[in-house]
Amino acid sequence: MNEPTVRVGIFYHESFSRRSYLTIGRRLADFPAALDELLEEDDRFRLYRCPEVSDDLILKVHTAELIPEVEADPL
């Protein structure tokens, strides 16, 4: 019996590569380019670029207090 293929989604927004509360320093400065080889050679991995979304969608997974905190951060 074959084992099921595990797929991995990598969710990325350009603000992740800048200094912000989301990351320590600029540890993602070389992303997503650092993943190019992996993404080209292995179809189990997929990069999703996150667009801006509405507050209503954000509130489905986060508390209302988070929105003004993120807006105050100069991403």
C-alpha positions, 0 to 999 in steps of 0.5 A: 500500500502506498503512503498518502502524499503529504502536501505543504502550503507556505503562506507568504506576504511581502511584509513578512520579509521586513522588520515587524512584530511578525519576525525577528529582525530581517530573518526572512529577508531572502524569502520567498526567493530562498524557496525557489529551488524547492518549489521548482523541484518538488510539487508537494510544496506550494507557495501562496502569496497572501493578498490583503483581505477584509476585516470580516475575514480576519475576524473569522480567525483572530480577535477584534483586538488584533486588528488595531495592533497590526494596523499600528505596526509600520510593516 
